[in-house]
Structures are given as C-alpha cells and as structure tokens.
C-alpha cells in the first residue's frame, strides 16, 4: 500500500528515509514523456544532500513536489506551455519559494497547456504527455503534466493551478485527486495528489465533519452534451454512499441564470488576455481577440454577476454542496481538441466539462475524486462547495475517497 504523504513526510523528517533516496528513486524510474517539461535531477540531488545534512527540518523536508510550468523557479526554464514562450527564470515566484522554505525539493517543472488556457495539455513545440490510464489519450489540462506524474507514481503530489477546471479535470482523467482551494476568481493554486489525506496535509486543512445537504446535478450546466453511462453511474453510486453516511441528498436542476454565468466566465477569462503581447495562434489568438473586444461595461457586469452568484446558488438550490460528474466522457485521444477550429475547440472543451468553471466563478472550493467502477479505469466525481468552507468540503469528500 502506498504511504500517505503525512507518513512519508514524518519519516523523511526523522531521518528514517533520506531525501537523496527520493531523488535517486525518481531518476531510476522517470522516462521522456512522463509529464516533466524540465527535469532538474542534478539540482534536486544537490539540494537533497544539503537537506539530509540538516538538523532542523522543515514540514515538507525531502518531499518531491514538481511545479507547474506557468510558475518561475530560479535556474529553471519557464515554458508557459510553449517552446516559443520559454525563458530562464532568474528568481522564484512566491509559491515555489514557500515550498522550498518548508524543505521540499522541486525536481522539475510539469507540462501545462499554453498559458494554462485549455483543459488539454499539448504545448506547442514540446512533448505532449500521454494519459497513464488511457495511453494515447489526453491527461487533460491545463495541469496535465502534474496529473500524469502523480498517476504514474513518480511523485507523491504535484503543484497545480485551476482557472476553469485545470486541477480537477486532469485529476479526473488520470484517476487521482484534484482539490481546488477557495480563491478569488478565477485561478486558484493547489495540488494534485493520490488521496484527500495528502491534499489535507499540503493545504493544512483539519477535519470539519457535519451532516450536509447535497444537491445532485447530472444535467450539463454550461453546454449541451450527452453524459456517458459510466460517469452517470459514478455520480449515482457516490450519491448513494453519501446518503448511507447520513447526509441529505436531493436532485437539483440547472439554475435559470446559468447561460449568463458562462458568458460572464468567458468575459472575465478572455479579458485577462487583452494585454497579451507577441505572436499568438489558434485558440490563443481567438481567446485574445475576444478579450480585446471586452468593454469595461461588460467586464463590470460580469464581475457583478460573479459577486452575486454564491448567494444566488445557495438560495436557489438550498444545498451545502453540489455533486456532479467531472467530465461527460472518458478522455479523448491526443489531438482531438486541437484538430478543431478555435471556436469549436473552445465549445468542445466546455461540453467535456460543463460544471467545473462554476466554482471558479464563485471562488468556492471544489474537488474531483476518482470513483472506481468494475472493468475499467475510474471516473471523476466532482463536489463543489455552495455553503461549505475548504475543510468542510474536504471532509465531506473523504466519505467518497480517503
């Protein structure tokens, strides 16, 4: 049985396990295409030797935690999901600095979609990681490299970020756990892990049990799509598990303003690209063009809608958390989305995951956990907080997956 992250961290801090062994174990198993956009084994090995010589050890001492390749780590290239955008980082951003201060080792950067804009990971000019559960299919995105590395068992966890499902959709596609913490719209920083125990440890969340009212929504929210039977079955069985645990579980339907929410999401999402400089092609160019067409009035209206959305959902559904599938189908083949014209590509991504971006708009926590089904890889089951804080949502999700 795989050791939990708290236990692994404790054994590394005590000296029972060495940081050097962690790095050497990764070096022996990693292969091209596994999910690293940049592998820094020599740098990691040097840091591991220094850490093993320390008496005072940090909370994350010796843990291997790759960083998503949208974030700068000093001395490593940042690709931003494209060979054409690559630059060498002179200094680290705040998040990797915090991981290093706590004793973690950053063994490299994980592949991401270009600028983190897609829920598939096919960075121009770079290798596209394959899905460990579904060879030849997408590991999703934009944190596809992180999900692939954790699913392959190469690292115990990996940094990820989520601006529209980018932690949760790859976790669902690769059969691992993706917890998006609460954060101001849209993007949140978090981790992809093997379990919710591991997520709780990294995010420093303590159990917060309670009886909850959970709404079940299987009808696609932001796009017309057909949900495959396996994904419906996963949600149905998860709802039954929660009901057996003593929670109140009720069916709900899309709220009347769902179309307004999705248009507001697209407005806020694309407006962030209006100042993007340099060449842009395909979907990136299409999204930037939409962002440059956004007026101040439209952006203000979109933000006003997002501000009101948490209360609207709580009053309309009268629930504590929303249970949905994470995706409508199993992962499609590599190249499926990119072969479409930009507008069709954007809408096809929404049809694949028509629930996830709701919780980027509300800013509330949300999580995808793997649900085992016989004779096939697991499906992703999605829980989003409506009235719950991060610890309460994580505790609820642990009734579906440890």
C-alpha positions in Angstrom: 0.0 0.0 0.0 1.3 3.5 -0.9 2.5 5.5 2.1 0.4 8.6 2.8 2.1 12.0 2.4 2.0 12.8 6.2 3.7 9.5 7.0 6.3 10.0 4.2 7.0 13.5 5.5 7.3 12.2 9.0 9.8 9.5 8.0 11.8 12.0 6.0 12.0 14.5 8.9 13.0 11.8 11.3 15.8 10.6 9.0 14.3 7.1 8.6 14.2 7.9 4.9 16.6 10.1 3.0 15.9 12.9 0.6 18.7 11.6 -1.6 16.9 8.3 -1.9 13.8 10.1 -3.0 15.6 11.8 -5.8 17.5 8.7 -6.9 14.3 6.7 -7.0 12.8 9.3 -9.3 15.9 9.3 -11.5 15.7 5.5 -11.9 12.0 5.5 -13.0 11.4 8.7 -15.0 11.1 8.5 -18.7 10.7 11.0 -21.5 7.0 12.0 -22.0 6.1 11.2 -18.4 4.9 14.7 -17.7 8.0 16.8 -17.0 8.7 19.7 -19.3 12.0 20.3 -17.5 13.8 17.7 -15.3 16.4 19.1 -12.8 17.8 15.9 -11.3 21.3 17.3 -10.6 19.9 20.4 -8.9 17.5 18.2 -6.9 20.2 15.8 -5.9 22.4 18.6 -4.6 19.6 20.0 -2.6 18.7 16.6 -1.2 22.3 16.1 0.1 22.1 19.5 1.8 18.7 18.7 3.3 19.8 15.4 4.7 22.7 17.1 6.5 20.3 19.5 8.3 19.3 19.0 11.9 16.3 21.4 11.8 14.0 20.1 9.2 11.0 21.7 7.6 7.5 20.4 7.4 7.9 19.3 3.8 11.5 18.1 4.3 12.7 16.0 1.3 9.3 15.7 -0.5 9.4 15.8 -4.3 7.0 18.4 -5.5 7.2 19.5 -9.2 5.9 22.9 -10.0 3.5 23.6 -12.9 5.3 25.3 -15.8 3.5 28.6 -15.5 5.4 29.4 -12.4 9.0 30.6 -12.1 11.6 28.5 -10.3 15.1 30.2 -10.2 17.5 28.5 -12.5 14.9 26.6 -14.4 13.2 27.5 -17.7 9.6 28.5 -17.7 7.9 27.5 -20.9 4.4 28.8 -20.2 3.2 25.8 -22.1 5.0 26.7 -25.4 8.6 26.3 -26.6 8.2 29.8 -28.2 7.5 31.4 -24.8 10.3 29.8 -22.9 12.6 31.9 -20.7 15.1 31.2 -17.9 13.8 32.2 -14.5 16.2 34.4 -12.6 14.1 34.2 -9.4 11.4 32.0 -8.0 7.8 33.1 -7.6 6.2 33.2 -4.2 4.7 29.7 -4.3 7.9 27.7 -5.0 9.8 29.8 -2.6 7.3 28.8 0.1 7.7 25.1 -0.8 11.5 25.4 -0.7 11.4 27.2 2.6 9.4 24.3 4.1 12.0 21.8 2.9 10.5 20.5 -0.3 12.6 19.5 -3.4 11.5 20.8 -6.8 12.7 18.1 -9.2 11.5 19.9 -12.3 8.5 21.6 -14.0 5.4 19.8 -15.1 3.9 20.2 -18.6 1.0 22.6 -19.0 -1.3 23.8 -21.7 -0.2 27.0 -23.4 -0.6 29.8 -20.9 -2.9 27.4 -18.9 -5.8 28.2 -21.3 -7.0 24.7 -22.2 -8.3 21.6 -20.5 -5.9 19.5 -22.6 -2.1 19.6 -22.5 -0.4 19.8 -25.9 2.2 22.5 -25.5 3.4 23.8 -28.9 6.9 22.7 -29.7 7.1 20.4 -26.7 6.2 16.8 -25.9 2.5 16.2 -25.1 2.2 13.9 -22.1 0.1 10.8 -22.5 -2.5 9.7 -20.0 -1.2 6.8 -17.8 -4.6 5.3 -17.5 -5.6 5.8 -21.2 -2.4 5.5 -23.3 -2.7 7.7 -26.4 -5.4 9.9 -24.8 -5.1 13.3 -23.2 -4.3 13.6 -19.5 -6.5 16.7 -19.7 -5.2 20.1 -18.7 -4.1 22.6 -18.1 -2.3 20.7 -15.2 -1.9 17.6 -17.4 1.7 17.0 -16.6 1.1 17.2 -12.9 -1.7 14.7 -13.0 0.3 12.3 -15.2 3.3 12.4 -12.8 1.2 11.6 -9.8 -0.8 8.9 -11.6 2.4 7.3 -12.7 3.6 7.2 -9.1 6.7 9.2 -9.9 6.0 11.8 -7.3 3.6 11.8 -4.3 2.0 15.1 -5.3 2.4 18.0 -7.7 1.6 21.7 -7.7 -1.2 22.6 -10.0 -3.5 25.6 -10.7 -7.1 25.9 -11.6 -8.8 28.8 -13.5 -11.6 26.8 -15.1 -11.1 23.2 -14.0 -7.4 22.8 -14.6 -6.7 20.9 -11.3 -9.9 18.9 -11.3 -10.3 17.8 -14.9 -6.8 16.3 -15.2 -7.2 14.6 -11.8 -10.5 13.0 -13.1 -8.9 12.0 -16.4 -5.9 10.4 -14.7 -7.7 8.7 -11.8 -6.2 10.8 -9.0 -7.4 13.6 -6.6 -7.6 17.3 -7.5 -8.6 19.8 -4.9 -9.2 23.4 -5.9 -9.0 25.6 -2.7 -11.2 28.6 -2.4 -9.7 31.7 -4.0 -10.8 34.9 -5.6 -11.9 34.4 -9.2 -10.7 32.8 -11.3 -7.5 31.0 -10.6 -6.5 29.0 -7.5 -3.2 27.4 -6.6 -3.3 23.9 -5.2 -2.0 20.3 -5.7 -2.9 17.1 -7.4 -2.5 14.2 -5.0 -3.1 10.5 -4.6 -5.6 11.0 -1.8 -7.5 13.6 0.2 -5.4 12.8 3.2 -2.4 14.0 1.2 -4.4 17.1 0.0 -5.3 18.0 3.6 -1.7 17.7 4.6 -0.4 20.0 1.9 -3.2 22.6 2.3 -3.1 22.3 6.2 -6.8 21.6 6.5 -8.2 19.8 9.6 -11.4 17.7 9.7 -14.7 19.5 9.9 -17.4 16.9 10.0 -21.2 17.6 9.9 -24.4 16.4 8.3 -24.8 18.1 4.9 -27.5 18.8 2.3 -26.1 17.7 -1.1 -27.6 18.5 -4.5 -27.0 16.1 -7.3 -26.8 17.6 -10.8 -26.1 15.3 -13.8 -27.6 17.6 -16.5 -24.8 19.6 -18.2 -24.7 23.1 -16.9 -22.9 25.3 -19.4 -23.2 23.4 -22.7 -25.4 20.8 -24.3 -23.8 17.4 -24.1 -24.6 13.8 -23.5 -23.2 12.2 -20.3 -21.8 8.7 -20.7 -23.4 6.0 -18.6 -20.2 5.2 -16.7 -20.0 8.8 -15.5 -23.7 8.9 -14.5 -23.2 5.6 -12.6 -20.3 7.1 -10.7 -22.3 10.0 -9.5 -25.3 7.8 -8.7 -23.2 5.5 -6.6 -21.4 8.4 -4.9 -24.8 9.9 -4.0 -25.8 6.6 -2.5 -22.7 6.5 -0.4 -23.3 10.0 0.9 -27.0 9.1 1.7 -25.9 6.0 3.6 -23.5 8.1 5.6 -26.4 10.2 6.9 -26.4 13.2 4.6 -29.5 14.6 2.9 -29.2 14.1 -0.8 -31.6 15.7 -3.3 -31.8 16.1 -7.1 -31.3 19.6 -8.4 -31.6 21.2 -11.8 -29.6 24.0 -13.6 -30.4 27.4 -12.2 -32.1 30.0 -14.6 -29.0 32.2 -14.9 -26.6 29.5 -16.0 -26.1 31.0 -19.5 -25.4 34.4 -18.0 -22.8 32.8 -15.7 -21.0 31.1 -18.6 -20.9 34.3 -20.6 -19.6 36.2 -17.6 -16.9 33.5 -17.2 -15.8 33.8 -20.8 -15.7 37.6 -20.4 -13.6 37.6 -17.3 -11.4 34.7 -18.6 -10.7 36.3 -22.0 -10.3 39.9 -20.7 -7.2 38.7 -18.9 -5.6 38.1 -22.3 -6.3 41.5 -23.8 -2.8 42.8 -23.0 -1.0 39.6 -24.1 1.8 40.7 -26.4 3.7 38.9 -29.2 2.5 36.3 -31.6 -0.5 34.1 -30.9 -2.0 31.3 -33.0 -5.1 29.1 -33.0 -7.1 29.1 -29.8 -4.8 31.5 -28.0 -5.3 34.1 -30.8 -9.1 33.5 -30.8 -9.3 34.0 -27.0 -7.1 37.1 -27.1 -9.3 38.6 -29.8 -12.4 38.0 -27.6 -10.6 39.6 -24.7 -9.7 42.7 -26.6 -13.3 43.1 -27.6 -14.5 43.2 -24.0 -15.6 46.6 -22.9 -15.3 48.0 -19.4 -19.1 47.9 -19.0 -19.2 44.2 -20.0 -16.4 43.3 -17.6 -18.1 45.2 -14.7 -21.4 43.4 -15.4 -19.6 40.0 -15.5 -17.9 40.7 -12.2 -21.1 42.0 -10.6 -22.8 38.7 -11.7 -19.9 36.7 -10.2 -20.2 38.7 -6.9 -23.9 37.8 -6.6 -23.5 34.1 -7.7 -22.7 32.5 -4.4 -25.9 33.8 -2.7 -27.9 33.1 -5.8 -26.9 29.4 -5.8 -27.4 29.0 -2.1 -30.9 30.4 -2.3 -31.9 28.6 -5.5 -30.6 25.2 -4.6 -30.7 25.4 -0.8 -27.8 23.0 -0.5 -24.3 22.9 1.1 -22.5 21.2 -1.8 -23.1 20.2 -5.4 -22.3 16.7 -6.7 -21.8 16.3 -10.5 -19.7 14.3 -12.9 -16.3 15.9 -13.5 -16.4 15.2 -17.3 -19.1 13.9 -19.6 -17.0 11.3 -21.3 -13.7 9.4 -20.9 -10.6 11.3 -22.1 -10.5 11.8 -25.9 -7.4 11.0 -28.0 -4.4 13.3 -28.0 -5.0 15.9 -30.8 -8.8 15.7 -30.6 -9.4 19.3 -29.4 -6.5 20.9 -31.3 -7.8 19.5 -34.6 -10.9 21.7 -34.3 -11.2 25.3 -35.3 -10.7 27.6 -32.3 -14.3 28.4 -31.7 -15.3 24.7 -31.9 -12.3 23.8 -29.7 -13.5 26.2 -27.0 -17.0 24.8 -27.0 -15.9 21.2 -27.2 -13.9 21.7 -24.0 -17.0 23.1 -22.4 -19.0 20.1 -23.5 -16.4 17.8 -22.0 -16.5 19.5 -18.6 -19.7 21.7 -18.3 -19.7 22.0 -14.5 -16.2 22.8 -13.3 -15.9 26.6 -14.1 -18.9 27.3 -11.9 -16.7 27.2 -8.8 -14.0 29.4 -10.4 -16.7 32.0 -10.7 -17.9 31.6 -7.1 -14.4 31.3 -5.8 -15.5 28.3 -3.6 -13.6 25.1 -3.1 -14.2 22.1 -5.4 -12.7 18.7 -5.7 -12.6 15.8 -8.1 -12.1 12.3 -6.7 -11.7 9.0 -8.5 -14.7 6.6 -8.3 -13.9 3.0 -9.0 -16.1 1.1 -11.5 -15.7 -2.6 -12.4 -13.7 -3.5 -15.5 -12.5 0.0 -16.4 -10.5 3.0 -15.1 -12.2 5.2 -12.5 -14.3 8.2 -13.4 -14.1 11.6 -11.8 -16.8 12.5 -9.3 -17.0 16.3 -8.6 -18.0 18.0 -5.4 -18.3 21.8 -5.2 -18.9 23.9 -2.1 -22.0 26.1 -2.0 -22.2 26.8 1.7 -19.1 24.9 2.9 -15.5 26.1 3.6 -12.5 24.2 2.3 -12.1 22.0 5.4 -15.8 21.1 5.4 -15.8 20.2 1.7 -12.7 18.1 2.0 -14.1 16.2 5.0 -17.3 15.5 3.0 -15.3 14.3 0.0 -13.3 11.9 2.2 -16.6 10.0 2.6 -16.2 9.2 -1.1 -12.4 8.8 -1.2 -9.8 8.8 1.6 
